[in-house]
Amino acid sequence: MNIEVGSYEAKTKLPELLRGIQTGKRYTITLRGEPIAELVPAEPGPQALSAAAVEDMLSFMASRPSIAGVDIRALRDEGRA
C-alpha cells in the first residue's frame, strides 16, 4: 500500500507515519506534487543477518574458554548416517 504525503504533512506527522511504516504501509513524499522520496520499512539484507549471526557465535565461543576447542562440524555431523 503506497500513500502520497506532502512534505509539510510528512514533517508534522512523522510519528504517525512511522507507526504506519511499522504496520507495513509505504509512503511517497511529494514536494509541490512531485515525488521526491519514499518512506518504506527498513529490511536488513540476508547477508547482514548472516554476518551478524556468525559474529555473535564467534564472540560467544571466544568468551567461553571451555568450548574453544569444540569441533562444530563434528557436532553437526554427530548422529548422521
Residue pairs with C-beta under 8 A, 6 or more apart in sequence:
1 24
1 25
1 26
2 26
2 27
2 28
3 20
3 25
3 26
3 27
3 28
4 27
4 28
4 30
4 35
5 13
5 17
5 27
5 28
5 29
5 30
5 39
6 29
6 30
6 31
7 29
7 30
7 31
7 36
10 17
10 27
10 29
10 39
17 27
17 39
20 27
21 27
21 39
21 40
21 41
22 41
24 41
26 38
26 39
26 40
26 41
27 38
27 39
27 40
28 35
28 37
28 38
28 39
29 35
29 36
29 37
29 38
29 39
30 36
61 67
61 68
61 70
62 68
